[in-house]
């Protein structure tokens, strides 16, 4: 079992999080503005924790990595325009 921190809790990030969780991995989502109502289907909070934080803030990212005890980062975050 591996542990993952997935940046971006949008459609791609939440779908990948659920797939990895279903395969037995430990998964945490990291997003600047997670939308709980949008995550309910793919990444419900009782299965997959979500940490609110800004990817542009190194201290916030490092804190999330420590909290999640992540071995791997999957980057799915993007800037919204």
N, C-alpha and C positions, 0 to 999 in steps of 0.2 A: 504494500500500500504506500502510495506517495502522497505528499501534501502539496496543494497548489494554491497560489493566490492569483485570482483572475482579475485583471484590471478592466473595468467596464462591465456594468451590470445591465447592458442593453440586451437586445435579442440574441446576438451571437454569444456574448459572455454568459448569459443565464442558461442558454441551451447547452453550451459546453460544460458549464458547472454541473448541470443535472446529469449529463451523460457520464462525467467522471465520477460523480457521487454514486450513481447506479452501478458503476464498475468497482466500487469499494474504496475509492480514494477520498481523502480528506480535502474538502474544497472550501475556500472562503472567497467571497466577492469583495472588490474594492472599487468604490465609485464616489464621485464628487456629489452626485445628486441622485441616489437610488430611488426608484419609484416602486414602493412596496406593492401597490395594486397591480403593476405590470409584471412583477416578479412572481406573483402567486402561482401561476401555472407551471413555469419551468423551474423556478428556484425558491420554493417556499421557505420562509425564514426558520421554520422548525427543523428543516433538513440542512440548509446551507446558510451559514452566517454571512451577514453583509456588514462591512466596515465602511463608514462614511469618511472619505478623505480625498484630498486633491493630489493627483499624480505628479503635479508640478512642485509639490512640497516634499523634498527628500526626507525631512523628519517624519512626516505623516506616512510616507511609504515605508520607511524603515520600521516604524512602530507597527504598522499593519503586518509586515513580514514577521516580526517577532510575535505578535499576538496570534497569528495564524500558524506559526511554526512551519512556514512554507519552505519547501525545498526547491520549488519551481514557480516561476512567474509566467503566466500566459497573458500576453498583452492584447486585449481586444478593445481598449478604450480609444476614443477619437475625440477631436474637437467638434463641437456643434457650431455651425455657422448660421 
